[in-house]
Amino acid sequence: MRWRLGAAAAAVLVLAGCGGQATAGQGGSETLRVATSALAASVDPMAELSASYLRSVGAAEGLMRTRADGTVAPELAEKVEATSPTVWTATLRPGVTFWKGGTVDAAAVVASMERARAENTLAAGLLKDVTVAATGDRTVTFTTKEPSHSLPSALSHYQLVIHNVASAPKEADLTGPYRITGFESDRRMVLERNDRWWGGTPGLARVEVQKVGDPQARAQIALSGQAEIVQDLPTDRAKELSAAPGMALVAKPAANTVTVYLNPSSAAAPALADQRVRQALSWGVDRQEVVDLATNGLSVPASSWLASNPAFPDAAKQGYVRFDKATAERLLDEAGWRVGADGKRAKAGTKLTLRLLTFGAEAATGEVLQAQWARLGIDVQVRNVESSLINQSIDKGDWDAVTQAWTTLGDTAKLMAAQIGPAGAANHGKYTDPRIAGLLAQAAGAPSEDQRTAAVYDLNKLMVELAPSIPVHPRVLATGVSKKVTGFVAHPLQYENIVQPTMTLG
């Protein structure tokens, strides 16, 4: 069965060099149907929010990849090894080609990395102070300004997937086991087996991915068997979905933290410029209640941003480890925001209000936060919008608070630099502190692992103190998987969790 597209849907764009019908070949002959809540807006991996979706459907690959246990392993690289404290050398696998036939050699990898650096803020952060050079046909050397012990983790990040710059941006020319043959921006993608994939013969002949924005509609698709994999299922239907015949519900907290980012420069909510107000908002969150009501108990509270990273278990002991309404009220009082006769907080005749933009399943989280902050006397207006609208609001500076969930697993120093560094891609409020630069340098380049770990924990505590954002809980990866599917592996990273080359349909 195929999904019927709306009348307003754009015509399917058949990408140059990737046409034709699927054939069974030596692998499976079945079509895997996937329903998901979001899809790439572009086939260019450097376009906003595209690379992660391209990776998730088996189209894009990097030099390294993150395994389900959180460790990193070579992918397009045969090996990545340190040859000095500031030099890493990646040896590429032989015989790897792009979909259109070009060789994935050192020059192509360097071109891909440099385009990523130039055109994507997150990639630029990952490659900050890193020189990338081709030192042989199959060797790429990464030289860092300071000692870096976690470069392989950075190379596993989705934003550094390898693509053919000569074909970009109009055409998708990647390396993955499934090549794109049809695409409608933000609506539908069709992929067919890449018979020249370096890893062997992928297990499926064809993959059809459809964006279904309504979570209840996705639940019905899962229950009726109209798709073999359904992502981002509504947690309020967990019991019903778990009991459905022919399907398994796979649910686990992800290695990311749903976080409310706060704008201290907001003209509409000037109270957010006061650190005490930001801290009060975080102390005033009953995270267990949010988890119970917004995720049906499938997630866990996150007391700090790093708490969702399994490699740093003590991060769950840092930060807002309890719900403390009394502390929240005291901080608001100290900041001059007093409760009036109407139960609302005000200062100099101005009510304490803020606008909260949420995305996707975070709408439920936003609604619970709205109710909790109302008990403190704060009026919160919540709107659930597309992620692109959140990004536009941030770019314009017209925002008070937004929810996002950035990955916490990977090159931890780089990921934390994105959160709190002076040019960090997630430092939406442009927060600064003289301690940040030194701690980031320690987290990335201290000679011992214990020293690097201590610096990461100190950065996490500093984020709690500055309160640029409010950690709430990890996203729930609730996925319906048909019992016909073999090879599905639950993964803590959302973009590694849909299509794998070893999947087959029984």
BASEVO-874629 format. One record per residue (C-alpha): residue number from 1; residue in three letters; chain; x, y, z. Coordinates in Angstrom, 3 decimals. Layout:
PT   seq   type   mol         xx         yy         zz
PT   NUM    ALA     A          X          Y          Z
...
END
This chain:
PT   seq   type   mol         xx         yy         zz
PT     1    MET     A      0.000      0.000      0.000
PT     2    ARG     A      1.201      3.525     -0.770
PT     3    TRP     A      0.186      6.625      1.080
PT     4    ARG     A     -1.963      9.001     -0.858
PT     5    LEU     A     -0.410     12.453     -1.042
PT     6    GLY     A     -2.446     15.618     -0.686
PT     7    ALA     A     -3.495     17.584     -3.734
PT     8    ALA     A     -1.096     20.357     -2.815
PT     9    ALA     A      1.929     18.076     -2.827
PT    10    ALA     A      4.680     19.036     -5.219
PT    11    ALA     A      5.559     16.645     -8.005
PT    12    VAL     A      8.158     14.056     -7.095
PT    13    LEU     A     11.595     15.222     -8.132
PT    14    VAL     A     13.526     12.338     -9.681
PT    15    LEU     A     17.153     13.151     -9.010
PT    16    ALA     A     19.571     13.125    -11.892
PT    17    GLY     A     21.598      9.952    -12.099
PT    18    CYS     A     19.327      8.025     -9.697
PT    19    GLY     A     16.284      7.103    -11.760
PT    20    GLY     A     14.749      3.752    -12.551
PT    21    GLN     A     12.603      1.153    -10.785
PT    22    ALA     A     13.746     -0.988     -7.896
PT    23    THR     A     14.936     -4.483     -8.719
PT    24    ALA     A     15.316     -7.382     -6.363
PT    25    GLY     A     18.987     -8.015     -7.141
PT    26    GLN     A     20.752    -10.271     -4.672
PT    27    GLY     A     19.208     -8.654     -1.587
PT    28    GLY     A     15.604     -8.569     -0.435
PT    29    SER     A     12.871     -7.595     -2.874
PT    30    GLU     A     10.468     -6.032     -0.375
PT    31    THR     A      9.713     -2.361      0.173
PT    32    LEU     A     10.153     -0.995      3.689
PT    33    ARG     A      7.562      1.686      4.437
PT    34    VAL     A      8.456      4.279      7.048
PT    35    ALA     A      6.223      6.923      8.597
PT    36    THR     A      7.971      9.688     10.494
PT    37    SER     A      7.170     13.050     12.038
PT    38    ALA     A      9.780     15.034     10.115
PT    39    LEU     A     11.734     14.709      6.906
PT    40    ALA     A     14.549     16.545      5.159
PT    41    ALA     A     13.624     19.780      3.459
PT    42    SER     A     16.474     19.342      0.987
PT    43    VAL     A     18.673     16.587     -0.434
PT    44    ASP     A     21.699     18.807      0.171
PT    45    PRO     A     23.219     17.657      3.497
PT    46    MET     A     24.424     21.188      4.215
PT    47    ALA     A     20.880     22.587      4.113
PT    48    GLU     A     19.249     23.345      7.450
PT    49    LEU     A     18.242     20.142      9.309
PT    50    SER     A     18.872     17.885      6.300
PT    51    ALA     A     21.982     15.875      7.194
PT    52    SER     A     20.468     14.111     10.211
PT    53    TYR     A     17.417     12.981      8.233
PT    54    LEU     A     19.564     11.818      5.310
PT    55    ARG     A     21.652      9.773      7.723
PT    56    SER     A     18.591      8.291      9.404
PT    57    VAL     A     17.235      6.779      6.182
PT    58    GLY     A     20.500      5.137      5.120
PT    59    ALA     A     21.473      7.730      2.523
PT    60    ALA     A     24.388      9.546      4.166
PT    61    GLU     A     27.551      8.318      5.871
PT    62    GLY     A     30.534      9.860      7.648
PT    63    LEU     A     34.124      8.881      8.269
PT    64    MET     A     33.021      7.513     11.647
PT    65    ARG     A     29.730      6.468     13.169
PT    66    THR     A     28.358      6.136     16.700
PT    67    ARG     A     27.278      2.646     17.724
PT    68    ALA     A     24.198      1.875     19.801
PT    69    ASP     A     26.386      1.475     22.902
PT    70    GLY     A     27.727      5.015     22.493
PT    71    THR     A     31.197      4.073     21.217
PT    72    VAL     A     32.466      5.262     17.840
PT    73    ALA     A     33.692      3.064     15.016
PT    74    PRO     A     35.080      3.580     11.489
PT    75    GLU     A     32.570      3.940      8.647
PT    76    LEU     A     33.953      5.425      5.414
PT    77    ALA     A     37.311      5.527      7.163
PT    78    GLU     A     39.142      2.244      7.496
PT    79    LYS     A     40.796      3.638     10.614
PT    80    VAL     A     41.372      6.954     12.382
PT    81    GLU     A     44.443      7.131     14.568
PT    82    ALA     A     46.371      9.767     16.508
PT    83    THR     A     49.917     10.260     15.262
PT    84    SER     A     50.650     13.036     17.782
PT    85    PRO     A     48.642     14.940     20.434
PT    86    THR     A     47.457     17.400     17.747
PT    87    VAL     A     47.387     15.217     14.635
PT    88    TRP     A     44.909     12.534     13.599
PT    89    THR     A     45.136     10.581     10.352
PT    90    ALA     A     42.112      8.983      8.686
PT    91    THR     A     42.779      6.170      6.222
PT    92    LEU     A     39.859      5.794      3.812
PT    93    ARG     A     38.371      2.491      2.769
PT    94    PRO     A     39.472      1.481     -0.746
PT    95    GLY     A     36.993      1.391     -3.597
PT    96    VAL     A     34.257      3.562     -2.051
PT    97    THR     A     32.275      5.561     -4.605
PT    98    PHE     A     29.561      8.169     -4.567
PT    99    TRP     A     26.194      7.213     -6.041
PT   100    LYS     A     27.063      8.870     -9.363
PT   101    GLY     A     30.364      7.034     -9.598
PT   102    GLY     A     32.958      9.494     -8.320
PT   103    THR     A     35.674      8.104     -6.069
PT   104    VAL     A     35.604      8.906     -2.370
PT   105    ASP     A     39.261      9.829     -2.129
PT   106    ALA     A     41.114     12.195      0.184
PT   107    ALA     A     40.506     15.214     -2.033
PT   108    ALA     A     36.751     14.553     -2.072
PT   109    VAL     A     36.661     14.187      1.717
PT   110    VAL     A     38.551     17.447      2.232
PT   111    ALA     A     36.211     19.259     -0.158
PT   112    SER     A     33.193     17.878      1.744
PT   113    MET     A     34.626     18.944      5.110
PT   114    GLU     A     35.502     22.433      3.903
PT   115    ARG     A     32.079     23.007      2.384
PT   116    ALA     A     30.517     21.879      5.662
PT   117    ARG     A     32.742     24.284      7.578
PT   118    ALA     A     31.844     27.170      5.275
PT   119    GLU     A     28.099     26.610      5.032
PT   120    ASN     A     26.957     25.130      8.334
PT   121    THR     A     27.350     26.728     11.767
PT   122    LEU     A     27.311     23.426     13.636
PT   123    ALA     A     29.915     21.904     11.320
PT   124    ALA     A     32.052     25.020     11.719
PT   125    GLY     A     31.974     24.502     15.470
PT   126    LEU     A     32.986     20.861     15.138
PT   127    LEU     A     35.907     21.836     12.890
PT   128    LYS     A     36.918     24.960     14.795
PT   129    ASP     A     40.725     25.267     14.853
PT   130    VAL     A     41.032     22.037     12.849
PT   131    THR     A     43.055     22.000      9.616
PT   132    VAL     A     41.989     19.300      7.167
PT   133    ALA     A     44.424     18.209      4.453
PT   134    ALA     A     44.809     15.397      1.911
PT   135    THR     A     48.162     13.785      2.620
PT   136    GLY     A     47.744     10.882      0.189
PT   137    ASP     A     45.113      9.420     -2.119
PT   138    ARG     A     43.474      7.646      0.818
PT   139    THR     A     44.769      9.579      3.814
PT   140    VAL     A     43.290     12.725      5.344
PT   141    THR     A     45.130     14.497      8.156
PT   142    PHE     A     43.349     16.542     10.819
PT   143    THR     A     45.608     18.942     12.725
PT   144    THR     A     44.185     20.661     15.788
PT   145    LYS     A     45.381     23.900     17.355
PT   146    GLU     A     45.440     22.305     20.793
PT   147    PRO     A     45.646     18.628     21.807
PT   148    SER     A     42.320     16.956     21.021
PT   149    HIS     A     41.480     13.500     22.262
PT   150    SER     A     37.968     13.199     20.879
PT   151    LEU     A     38.251     14.026     17.196
PT   152    PRO     A     36.851     10.613     16.135
PT   153    SER     A     33.633     11.449     17.990
PT   154    ALA     A     33.395     14.768     16.150
PT   155    LEU     A     33.851     12.932     12.843
PT   156    SER     A     30.873     10.720     13.702
PT   157    HIS     A     28.541     13.722     13.882
PT   158    TYR     A     25.794     13.758     11.252
PT   159    GLN     A     26.721     17.258     10.096
PT   160    LEU     A     30.052     15.940      8.787
PT   161    VAL     A     28.581     13.317      6.439
PT   162    ILE     A     30.625     12.964      3.269
PT   163    HIS     A     29.047     14.261      0.059
PT   164    ASN     A     30.256     15.011     -3.452
PT   165    VAL     A     30.788     18.765     -3.537
PT   166    ALA     A     30.925     18.697     -7.339
PT   167    SER     A     27.277     17.569     -7.430
PT   168    ALA     A     26.018     19.772     -4.600
PT   169    PRO     A     23.752     21.453     -3.812
PT   170    LYS     A     21.164     20.565     -6.462
PT   171    GLU     A     21.742     16.820     -6.547
PT   172    ALA     A     22.156     14.255     -3.828
PT   173    ASP     A     25.430     12.424     -4.388
PT   174    LEU     A     26.212     10.510     -1.230
PT   175    THR     A     27.628      7.089     -0.318
PT   176    GLY     A     24.960      5.307      1.722
PT   177    PRO     A     23.467      1.843      1.169
PT   178    TYR     A     20.230      3.413     -0.094
PT   179    ARG     A     20.221      6.058     -2.832
PT   180    ILE     A     17.495      8.630     -3.253
PT   181    THR     A     15.373      8.230     -6.380
PT   182    GLY     A     12.388     10.412     -5.504
PT   183    PHE     A     11.936     13.382     -3.232
PT   184    GLU     A      9.298     15.901     -2.199
PT   185    SER     A     10.641     18.514      0.170
PT   186    ASP     A      9.509     17.903      3.739
PT   187    ARG     A      6.937     15.318      2.556
PT   188    ARG     A      8.204     12.119      0.974
PT   189    MET     A     11.395     10.345     -0.003
PT   190    VAL     A     11.953      7.175     -2.030
PT   191    LEU     A     15.225      5.257     -1.867
PT   192    GLU     A     16.505      2.186     -3.677
PT   193    ARG     A     19.289     -0.211     -2.875
PT   194    ASN     A     22.768      1.011     -3.791
PT   195    ASP     A     24.218     -2.080     -5.450
PT   196    ARG     A     27.706     -0.531     -5.398
PT   197    TRP     A     27.698      0.096     -1.659
PT   198    TRP     A     31.095     -0.641     -0.126
PT   199    GLY     A     29.594     -2.729      2.700
PT   200    GLY     A     27.972     -5.407      0.531
PT   201    THR     A     24.389     -5.902     -0.610
PT   202    PRO     A     21.844     -4.002      1.497
PT   203    GLY     A     18.961     -6.105      2.741
PT   204    LEU     A     16.089     -4.137      1.210
PT   205    ALA     A     15.282     -3.298     -2.390
PT   206    ARG     A     13.356     -0.115     -1.691
PT   207    VAL     A     12.506      2.265      1.128
PT   208    GLU     A      9.574      4.697      1.085
PT   209    VAL     A      9.569      7.388      3.774
PT   210    GLN     A      6.489      9.523      4.332
PT   211    LYS     A      6.144     12.493      6.659
PT   212    VAL     A      2.982     12.231      8.747
PT   213    GLY     A      2.784     15.288     10.949
PT   214    ASP     A     -0.149     14.236     13.124
PT   215    PRO     A      1.016     11.879     15.915
PT   216    GLN     A     -2.418     10.270     16.176
PT   217    ALA     A     -2.343      9.551     12.455
PT   218    ARG     A      1.054      7.898     12.915
PT   219    ALA     A     -0.418      5.769     15.686
PT   220    GLN     A     -3.207      4.618     13.370
PT   221    ILE     A     -0.693      3.781     10.660
PT   222    ALA     A      1.211      1.624     13.147
PT   223    LEU     A     -1.925     -0.098     14.434
PT   224    SER     A     -3.246     -0.818     10.951
PT   225    GLY     A      0.066     -2.118      9.605
PT   226    GLN     A      0.291      0.470      6.823
PT   227    ALA     A      4.006      0.896      7.532
PT   228    GLU     A      6.697     -1.403      8.837
PT   229    ILE     A      8.433      1.318     10.885
PT   230    VAL     A      6.616      4.255     12.482
PT   231    GLN     A      8.674      6.835     14.364
PT   232    ASP     A      7.750      9.307     17.088
PT   233    LEU     A      4.620      7.574     18.271
PT   234    PRO     A      2.474      9.426     20.818
PT   235    THR     A      3.350      8.282     24.304
PT   236    ASP     A     -0.256      8.608     25.487
PT   237    ARG     A     -1.088      5.538     23.384
PT   238    ALA     A      1.826      3.433     24.587
PT   239    LYS     A     -0.324      0.718     26.168
PT   240    GLU     A     -2.505      0.330     23.091
PT   241    LEU     A      0.507      0.250     20.776
PT   242    SER     A      2.335     -2.264     22.974
PT   243    ALA     A     -0.615     -4.629     22.762
PT   244    ALA     A     -1.012     -4.388     18.976
PT   245    PRO     A     -0.541     -7.708     17.149
PT   246    GLY     A      2.226     -7.940     14.607
PT   247    MET     A      4.124     -4.943     15.965
PT   248    ALA     A      6.566     -4.166     18.747
PT   249    LEU     A      6.788     -0.795     20.481
PT   250    VAL     A     10.415      0.121     21.078
PT   251    ALA     A     10.682      3.065     23.482
PT   252    LYS     A     13.718      4.463     25.275
PT   253    PRO     A     15.037      7.876     26.327
PT   254    ALA     A     17.359      9.356     23.730
PT   255    ALA     A     20.849     10.765     24.236
PT   256    ASN     A     19.574     14.298     24.025
PT   257    THR     A     17.886     16.649     26.444
PT   258    VAL     A     14.641     18.473     25.721
PT   259    THR     A     15.679     21.939     26.818
PT   260    VAL     A     13.938     25.301     27.061
PT   261    TYR     A     16.371     27.903     25.706
PT   262    LEU     A     15.893     31.408     27.134
PT   263    ASN     A     16.519     34.765     25.454
PT   264    PRO     A     18.018     37.328     27.861
PT   265    SER     A     17.714     40.021     25.176
PT   266    SER     A     13.978     39.579     24.609
PT   267    ALA     A     12.117     42.868     24.419
PT   268    ALA     A      8.851     41.056     25.170
PT   269    ALA     A     10.201     39.240     28.257
PT   270    PRO     A     12.917     41.456     29.767
PT   271    ALA     A     12.794     39.466     33.018
PT   272    LEU     A     14.863     36.755     31.305
PT   273    ALA     A     17.918     39.025     31.454
PT   274    ASP     A     17.992     38.347     35.212
PT   275    GLN     A     19.865     35.154     36.100
PT   276    ARG     A     17.684     34.739     39.194
PT   277    VAL     A     14.543     34.587     37.059
PT   278    ARG     A     16.073     31.989     34.762
PT   279    GLN     A     17.144     29.879     37.736
PT   280    ALA     A     13.686     30.265     39.291
PT   281    LEU     A     12.051     28.940     36.154
PT   282    SER     A     14.232     25.831     36.352
PT   283    TRP     A     13.719     25.252     40.094
PT   284    GLY     A      9.993     25.631     39.436
PT   285    VAL     A      9.867     22.643     37.074
PT   286    ASP     A      8.584     19.403     38.567
PT   287    ARG     A     10.434     17.200     36.080
PT   288    GLN     A      8.915     13.951     37.289
PT   289    GLU     A      5.446     15.357     36.736
PT   290    VAL     A      6.460     16.494     33.247
PT   291    VAL     A      7.772     12.999     32.475
PT   292    ASP     A      4.639     11.325     33.830
PT   293    LEU     A      2.176     13.590     32.039
PT   294    ALA     A      4.003     14.518     28.829
PT   295    THR     A      5.767     11.219     28.049
PT   296    ASN     A      3.506      8.717     29.816
PT   297    GLY     A      6.445      7.838     32.053
PT   298    LEU     A      8.622      6.688     29.138
PT   299    SER     A     11.361      9.274     29.687
PT   300    VAL     A     13.311     10.285     32.798
PT   301    PRO     A     13.946     13.660     34.455
PT   302    ALA     A     17.055     15.583     33.348
PT   303    SER     A     18.478     17.752     36.120
PT   304    SER     A     21.179     19.149     33.832
PT   305    TRP     A     21.815     19.332     30.090
PT   306    LEU     A     24.427     16.548     30.169
PT   307    ALA     A     22.246     14.171     32.182
PT   308    SER     A     21.056     12.297     29.075
PT   309    ASN     A     24.620     11.277     28.140
PT   310    PRO     A     25.242      7.713     29.430
PT   311    ALA     A     29.003      8.322     29.472
PT   312    PHE     A     28.625     10.923     32.264
PT   313    PRO     A     26.357      9.299     34.868
PT   314    ASP     A     27.176     11.855     37.577
PT   315    ALA     A     25.586     14.604     35.477
PT   316    ALA     A     22.216     13.377     36.769
PT   317    LYS     A     23.404     14.379     40.254
PT   318    GLN     A     24.180     17.932     39.162
PT   319    GLY     A     21.826     20.834     38.690
PT   320    TYR     A     18.122     20.881     39.409
PT   321    VAL     A     17.959     17.540     41.153
PT   322    ARG     A     14.614     18.249     42.806
PT   323    PHE     A     11.494     20.323     42.356
PT   324    ASP     A     11.938     23.311     44.674
PT   325    LYS     A      9.028     25.725     44.442
PT   326    ALA     A     10.156     27.598     47.570
PT   327    THR     A     13.531     28.410     46.031
PT   328    ALA     A     11.858     29.462     42.788
PT   329    GLU     A      9.513     31.805     44.658
PT   330    ARG     A     12.355     33.273     46.719
PT   331    LEU     A     14.456     34.009     43.627
PT   332    LEU     A     11.522     35.668     41.871
PT   333    ASP     A     10.827     37.778     44.961
PT   334    GLU     A     14.493     38.806     45.158
PT   335    ALA     A     14.381     39.819     41.510
PT   336    GLY     A     11.448     42.114     42.280
PT   337    TRP     A      8.706     40.057     40.643
PT   338    ARG     A      6.047     39.991     43.367
PT   339    VAL     A      2.711     38.162     43.453
PT   340    GLY     A     -0.268     40.497     43.266
PT   341    ALA     A     -3.852     40.091     44.436
PT   342    ASP     A     -4.669     38.353     41.163
PT   343    GLY     A     -2.016     35.682     41.804
PT   344    LYS     A      0.166     37.030     38.981
PT   345    ARG     A      3.707     38.271     39.372
PT   346    ALA     A      4.498     41.815     38.309
PT   347    LYS     A      7.262     44.408     38.632
PT   348    ALA     A      6.709     48.153     38.256
PT   349    GLY     A      3.261     47.441     36.874
PT   350    THR     A      4.474     44.969     34.234
PT   351    LYS     A      3.280     41.352     34.345
PT   352    LEU     A      5.807     38.527     34.191
PT   353    THR     A      4.974     36.828     30.890
PT   354    LEU     A      6.832     34.852     28.264
PT   355    ARG     A      6.179     33.124     24.954
PT   356    LEU     A      7.220     29.493     24.607
PT   357    LEU     A      7.584     27.903     21.167
PT   358    THR     A      7.589     24.095     21.116
PT   359    PHE     A      8.130     21.555     18.360
PT   360    GLY     A      6.513     18.185     17.655
PT   361    ALA     A      5.936     15.930     20.653
PT   362    GLU     A      7.328     18.680     22.888
PT   363    ALA     A      3.908     20.333     22.723
PT   364    ALA     A      2.835     18.165     25.665
PT   365    THR     A      5.962     19.149     27.597
PT   366    GLY     A      5.202     22.803     26.925
PT   367    GLU     A      1.653     22.465     28.198
PT   368    VAL     A      2.788     20.918     31.489
PT   369    LEU     A      5.450     23.614     31.928
PT   370    GLN     A      2.831     26.261     31.260
PT   371    ALA     A      0.693     24.892     34.101
PT   372    GLN     A      3.647     24.559     36.488
PT   373    TRP     A      4.905     28.090     35.874
PT   374    ALA     A      1.356     29.418     36.252
PT   375    ARG     A      1.519     28.162     39.860
PT   376    LEU     A      4.445     30.537     40.334
PT   377    GLY     A      2.370     33.436     38.992
PT   378    ILE     A      3.948     33.472     35.525
PT   379    ASP     A      1.789     33.758     32.415
PT   380    VAL     A      3.190     31.545     29.624
PT   381    GLN     A      1.803     31.493     26.107
PT   382    VAL     A      2.614     28.220     24.316
PT   383    ARG     A      2.605     27.627     20.544
PT   384    ASN     A      3.615     24.370     18.866
PT   385    VAL     A      5.235     25.129     15.498
PT   386    GLU     A      7.545     23.628     12.884
PT   387    SER     A     11.231     23.635     13.798
PT   388    SER     A     11.948     25.956     10.873
PT   389    LEU     A      9.749     28.632     12.464
PT   390    ILE     A     11.667     28.289     15.727
PT   391    ASN     A     14.925     28.840     13.856
PT   392    GLN     A     13.484     31.848     12.038
PT   393    SER     A     12.317     33.391     15.314
PT   394    ILE     A     15.776     32.931     16.828
PT   395    ASP     A     17.454     34.461     13.758
PT   396    LYS     A     15.169     37.497     13.972
PT   397    GLY     A     15.687     37.848     17.729
PT   398    ASP     A     11.921     37.738     18.213
PT   399    TRP     A     11.651     35.000     20.814
PT   400    ASP     A     11.484     34.463     24.565
PT   401    ALA     A     11.793     30.693     25.039
PT   402    VAL     A     11.992     27.728     22.665
PT   403    THR     A     12.312     23.968     23.096
PT   404    GLN     A     15.028     22.059     21.280
PT   405    ALA     A     16.795     18.765     21.948
PT   406    TRP     A     20.464     18.773     20.969
PT   407    THR     A     22.515     15.588     21.012
PT   408    THR     A     24.596     15.069     24.151
PT   409    LEU     A     26.492     11.989     22.934
PT   410    GLY     A     29.638     12.429     20.835
PT   411    ASP     A     32.557     14.833     21.092
PT   412    THR     A     31.447     16.170     24.462
PT   413    ALA     A     33.739     19.200     24.504
PT   414    LYS     A     32.546     20.289     21.063
PT   415    LEU     A     28.907     19.630     21.925
PT   416    MET     A     29.194     21.697     25.093
PT   417    ALA     A     30.952     24.445     23.138
PT   418    ALA     A     27.882     24.498     20.882
PT   419    GLN     A     25.711     25.028     23.959
PT   420    ILE     A     27.687     27.641     25.857
PT   421    GLY     A     30.703     28.665     23.741
PT   422    PRO     A     30.843     32.267     22.470
PT   423    ALA     A     29.854     31.269     18.919
PT   424    GLY     A     27.991     28.081     19.834
PT   425    ALA     A     25.244     27.033     17.437
PT   426    ALA     A     22.904     26.383     20.385
PT   427    ASN     A     24.000     29.402     22.423
PT   428    HIS     A     20.952     31.259     21.152
PT   429    GLY     A     21.051     33.806     23.969
PT   430    LYS     A     24.742     34.676     23.379
PT   431    TYR     A     25.670     33.965     26.989
PT   432    THR     A     29.256     34.646     28.056
PT   433    ASP     A     31.395     33.972     31.130
PT   434    PRO     A     35.177     34.306     31.602
PT   435    ARG     A     35.417     30.707     32.882
PT   436    ILE     A     34.015     29.089     29.752
PT   437    ALA     A     37.047     29.271     27.429
PT   438    GLY     A     39.441     27.684     29.925
PT   439    LEU     A     37.071     24.859     30.805
PT   440    LEU     A     36.380     24.113     27.134
PT   441    ALA     A     40.124     23.955     26.487
PT   442    GLN     A     40.548     21.571     29.423
PT   443    ALA     A     37.629     19.385     28.319
PT   444    ALA     A     39.140     19.013     24.852
PT   445    GLY     A     42.856     18.931     25.486
PT   446    ALA     A     43.793     18.059     29.057
PT   447    PRO     A     46.401     15.258     29.047
PT   448    SER     A     44.466     12.813     31.230
PT   449    GLU     A     40.960     11.469     30.813
PT   450    ASP     A     40.187     12.272     34.458
PT   451    GLN     A     41.094     15.926     33.890
PT   452    ARG     A     38.960     16.108     30.753
PT   453    THR     A     36.024     14.496     32.548
PT   454    ALA     A     36.325     16.907     35.480
PT   455    ALA     A     36.274     19.860     33.090
PT   456    VAL     A     33.125     18.541     31.407
PT   457    TYR     A     31.389     18.253     34.767
PT   458    ASP     A     32.531     21.773     35.684
PT   459    LEU     A     31.086     23.079     32.401
PT   460    ASN     A     27.830     21.322     33.143
PT   461    LYS     A     27.686     22.954     36.593
PT   462    LEU     A     28.446     26.330     35.038
PT   463    MET     A     25.526     25.914     32.648
PT   464    VAL     A     23.303     25.255     35.662
PT   465    GLU     A     24.598     28.410     37.348
PT   466    LEU     A     24.222     30.695     34.309
PT   467    ALA     A     20.887     29.108     33.419
PT   468    PRO     A     20.957     29.880     29.686
PT   469    SER     A     18.418     27.110     29.303
PT   470    ILE     A     16.228     24.770     31.306
PT   471    PRO     A     16.880     21.015     31.009
PT   472    VAL     A     13.698     18.951     31.292
PT   473    HIS     A     13.948     15.357     30.022
PT   474    PRO     A     15.396     13.306     27.146
PT   475    ARG     A     13.197     12.882     24.121
PT   476    VAL     A     11.480      9.529     23.910
PT   477    LEU     A     12.287      7.467     20.857
PT   478    ALA     A      8.998      5.592     20.616
PT   479    THR     A      9.071      3.514     17.448
PT   480    GLY     A      6.633      0.952     16.146
PT   481    VAL     A      8.429     -1.891     14.380
PT   482    SER     A      6.649     -4.609     12.444
PT   483    LYS     A      7.525     -8.132     13.485
PT   484    LYS     A      8.358     -8.735      9.820
PT   485    VAL     A     11.411     -6.509     10.226
PT   486    THR     A     14.712     -8.037     11.233
PT   487    GLY     A     17.822     -5.997     12.017
PT   488    PHE     A     16.206     -2.994     13.705
PT   489    VAL     A     18.465     -1.740     16.502
PT   490    ALA     A     17.256      0.825     19.026
PT   491    HIS     A     19.795      3.629     19.195
PT   492    PRO     A     20.223      6.524     21.646
PT   493    LEU     A     20.735      8.895     18.701
PT   494    GLN     A     17.552      9.708     16.826
PT   495    TYR     A     19.254     10.026     13.449
PT   496    GLU     A     20.728      6.510     13.679
PT   497    ASN     A     17.448      4.820     14.423
PT   498    ILE     A     15.449      4.095     11.248
PT   499    VAL     A     17.009      2.345      8.227
PT   500    GLN     A     20.058      0.102      8.587
PT   501    PRO     A     21.709     -1.837      5.732
PT   502    THR     A     21.276     -5.168      7.557
PT   503    MET     A     17.487     -4.806      7.785
PT   504    THR     A     15.321     -7.309      5.964
PT   505    LEU     A     11.618     -8.073      5.729
PT   506    GLY     A     10.523    -11.600      6.530
END
